Amino acid sequence: MSQTLIYVTVGTREEAAEIGKALVESRLCACANILPGPTTSFYWWEGAVQEDEEVSVLLKTRDDLVEKVVAKVKELHSYDCPCVVAVPITGGNPAFLNWINTETA
């Protein structure tokens, strides 16, 4: 079974914690890391370059749960079009990768 790292940005640390905790409690993710921040983000939105402070979240899950994780993030997220990007994990500590499989349902 393969694993995926999902990168999400949110507007506040509180929102990051709410989303991360909900995903772990529902066993859609084995782990959620809130990265130190905030991070300054520049992006195009509604025809203009925007600048905001955001908080980044890393989620660890199985490949077969990615669609459910994306749907749950979109449900809980305050943005109209949240950044939710899945990156396949191609290697790592086998014991840790197995732990991801064990702790997700």
N, C-alpha and C positions, 0 to 999 in steps of 0.2 A: 504494500500500500504506500502510495506517495504522499508527500507533505507539501504544503504551500505556506509561504509567508505573505501576509496581506498588510499593505501599508495604507493607513487612513489618516487624513488630517481633519481636525475639528477646531472650533473657535475658542474653546476654553478647556482647562484642565478638568473641570467638573464634568463637562460633556464627555471628555475622553474616558474618565473613570466610569461614568454611567454606561457607556457603550461597551467598554472592555469587560466590566464586571458582568453585564447581561450576557455577553457572548460566552464567557467562561462558565457562568452558572448554568446556562442552557446546554453546555457541553458542545457547542458549535466550534469552540476554540479551546485548546489546551492551556494557552497562556496569552495574556495581553500585556505588553510593555508600553508604558507611557514614557516617551523620551523627554529628557530635560528640555526645557524651552522657556519661553516660546521661541518659535522659528519665524523669521520674517519671510513672508511669501509675496511674490509678485506674480500676477496672472491677468490674463484678459478676461473681462466679464462685462457683459452688456455694452460692448463697444469701446471700452476704455481699460487702460492698465490700472489694476487695483494693487494696493499694498496693505497687507494685514498681518497681524501676529496670529499664528496658529500653533496648535499642539499636535505632535505626531504620535501615532499609535502603531505598534507592530503586533500583529496577531499571528499565532501559529496554529495551523489546522491541517486537516487532510484534504487532498485534492477533491474528493467527492463531496465535500461540504462547502466548497467555495461559493456556489450559487446561493446556498442558504445563508451563509455569512454576509454576502453582499446584500441580499434582501433585508436581513435584520439590521445591518448598518443603515441602509437607506430609510428603514422604518423609524429608527431611533434618532437619526441625524437631523440637525437643524438647517443644513444647507439644502438649496434646491437641487444642486448637482454635486454631491460630495465626491471627493477623491477617495476611491476605493480601488486599489491596484493589487492584483494577485501576481506573485512571483514564485515560480516553481523552485522548490528546494532540490538541488541536484546532488547534494552530498552533505556529510556532516557526521557527527557522533551517532553511530547506530543506536546506542542506548537512548539517546535523547529523541531521535526520530521515532523510535518504537514507543517512547513515552507519549509523544503527540498522538499516535494511533490509539494507545490505551485510554487516554484521558478524554477523547472525543467520542461522541455517540452518534 
